[in-house]
Amino acid sequence: PLFIVRPIITIPVFILDHQRVLLSAKNLGTVEELLREASFFRIHKHHLINIDHVRKYVKNDGPYVVMSNGMHLTIARNRKEGFQARFLRL
């Protein structure tokens, strides 16, 4: 998956290779736990991203990431430090 967005009822899972969206009834916290050992990081209460698909990280003016599909996703202020540590390790 490219990234996962948490809506109110179901979670759309965006699949990069097939450009499709799957819906999951699991909450984002559960999905985050399942993917903890993978290349995923929760950058916002609504976004769990695959770090392997981050093409650009903009520290100022946001901060935000640009994903491999061109989408810009905001990083929450309280998650910025954790994201930097994880992203810069790669």
Secondary structure, DSSP 8 states (H G I E B T S, - for coil): --EEE--SS-EEEEETTTTEEEEE-S-HHHHHHHTTTTTEEEEETTEEEEGGGEEEEE-SSS-EEEETTS-EEE--GGGHHHHHHHHHH-
